[in-house]
Amino acid sequence: MNSNEARVALNTGLAILALVALRLVAAAFTPITFDEAYYWMWSKHLAGGYYDHPPMVAAVIRLGTLIAGDTEFGVRLVSILLALPMSWAIYQAAAILFGSRRVAASSAILLNITLMAAVGTMIVTPDAPLLVASSLLLFALAKVLQTGRGVWWLAVGAAAGCALLSKYTALFFGPAILIWLIAVPKLRHWLVSPWLYLAGLVALALFAPVILWNAEHHWVSFIKQMGRARIEDFRPVFIAELIPTQIAFATPLVWMLGAMGLYALLRRRAGALPARALVNVMFWIIVAYFVWHSLHARVEANWFAPVYPAFAIAAAVAAHLVDWEPRWQRLVDFCRRWAVPGGVLMFVLLVVQADTGVLSGYRRDATVRSVGIGWRETAAEIEAARARTGATCVLASDYGTTGWLAFYLPKGTCVAQQSQRIRWVNMPEPDAAQLAGPLLYVREVWPGDPPLRDRFASVEKVGEVERRRGPLVVETYALHLLRGSKGEVFDRTPPPELQ
């Protein structure tokens, strides 16, 4: 590496560190989301799998809280730091595939300024470790291409296994890799090499705990997630959401560069065939599935996370390697100049809005229900009601409220979700003494009769509490005191997918 390349690498590293530091500051001041609180509860009881996802997100949170405690910062710490190996892997992969340190540097920085990576690592979900594993997988495949050494297939298997431990979407990487090997003539010999199949065994070995957990729990997680692939109704209206949401998650300027880069790679305007083909298959295979999925059901924006490392490389290719016509070059130059400040600004504004609501004049927005702003004060009121009534356990109607209650109520408080018990199969249930006393039931205020009259002799409303963001009432919760259980406290009805 010459002095110029060393300077590029150093500047890139400093930029990534600055972005990570910004996320760490935001993480310390942003209340936990309901999904994070739910996954935090998982982290207290590590297992081979969970109702919704594989276990990697729980392990990430557990490590962070061991370092920094059961705080918002502790829950998010390791997830945010995962941006460092993610950035290193994508930098190295882009440098190998396209032989340019400028492309490598831009790939790493552009990936980090997308909201998918910035928010997706600050707000801990399975997408955070999946982004890292996807980047490491690209790097390992690039090393297979560069060195021709079979031993790198073991690294491919390890990265694929870690991706599978993060989210089931990683299953699509298998077909993508096979298509890449078939599409590039000089790589076809790997199809008859034992190294490729050893890689598969490594991935399978890492994923084995998830398979075993599912086998012991009626395959519930596989059925829940993979059951989404069934077409029940043809509803193409959902496809209209795909592009707008991805423009927002990529940030508009990075999205334009990425779209132009993918076009250039498809038209063979940059890079050798193996590099072009690898970026294309790692992007288009997953995108093709989600386009198909969107013809019958909504596709959440964050589901595209595993394609973002390849998308960032395509964006960097558009910025540095393609000879564009003058009008398109002006657009590329504009995007290249303003993508970073634009992405940082979007991230800062999103955090400010989520924490305060000031940008919408304290009205509702997309963040208002998922971010737990106001929950610390709400939990204090609920705890006061629990102490006043002598309730021995707090029950909630949904997993999000259960997670928030467990996180914000005093440590050691008995908290449980009254229904959907399959979600909590890895966690010990409250003991009989805790369930025998009066129970405080917390749910959003709904019209209709008080809940659970068929299960308890007495259902008494003892108050309401509000969750606020400034002057905005986000949610109002009704508090009911339950006495005299007529039998089983919990509703153990299996979820629809198991019936």
HELIX and SHEET records of a PDB file:
HELIX    1   1 SER A    3  PHE A   29  1                                  27    
HELIX    2   2 PHE A   34  SER A   43  1                                  10    
HELIX    3   3 MET A   56  ALA A   68  1                                  13    
HELIX    4   4 GLU A   72  LEU A   81  1                                  10    
HELIX    5   5 ALA A   83  PHE A   98  1                                  16    
HELIX    6   6 ARG A  101  ILE A  113  1                                  13    
HELIX    7   7 LEU A  115  MET A  122  1                                   8    
HELIX    8   8 ASP A  127  THR A  147  1                                  21    
HELIX    9   9 TRP A  152  SER A  166  1                                  15    
HELIX   10  10 TYR A  168  PHE A  172  5                                   5    
HELIX   11  11 PHE A  173  ALA A  183  1                                  11    
HELIX   12  12 PRO A  185  VAL A  192  5                                   8    
HELIX   13  13 PRO A  194  GLU A  216  1                                  23    
HELIX   14  14 VAL A  220  MET A  226  1                                   7    
HELIX   15  15 GLY A  227  ALA A  229  5                                   3    
HELIX   16  16 PRO A  236  GLU A  241  5                                   6    
HELIX   17  17 LEU A  242  ALA A  250  1                                   9    
HELIX   18  18 PRO A  252  LEU A  266  1                                  15    
HELIX   19  19 LEU A  273  HIS A  293  1                                  21    
HELIX   20  20 ALA A  301  VAL A  307  5                                   7    
HELIX   21  21 TYR A  308  HIS A  320  1                                  13    
HELIX   22  22 PRO A  326  THR A  356  1                                  31    
HELIX   23  23 VAL A  358  SER A  360  5                                   3    
HELIX   24  24 TRP A  375  THR A  389  1                                  15    
HELIX   25  25 TYR A  399  TYR A  408  1                                  10    
HELIX   26  26 ARG A  421  TRP A  424  5                                   4    
HELIX   27  27 ALA A  432  ALA A  436  1                                   5    
HELIX   28  28 PRO A  496  LEU A  498  5                                   3    
SHEET    1   A 5 VAL A 415  GLN A 417  0                                        
SHEET    2   A 5 CYS A 393  ALA A 396  1                                        
SHEET    3   A 5 LEU A 439  GLU A 444  1                                        
SHEET    4   A 5 LEU A 472  SER A 485 -1                                        
SHEET    5   A 5 PHE A 456  ARG A 469 -1                                        
END                                                                             
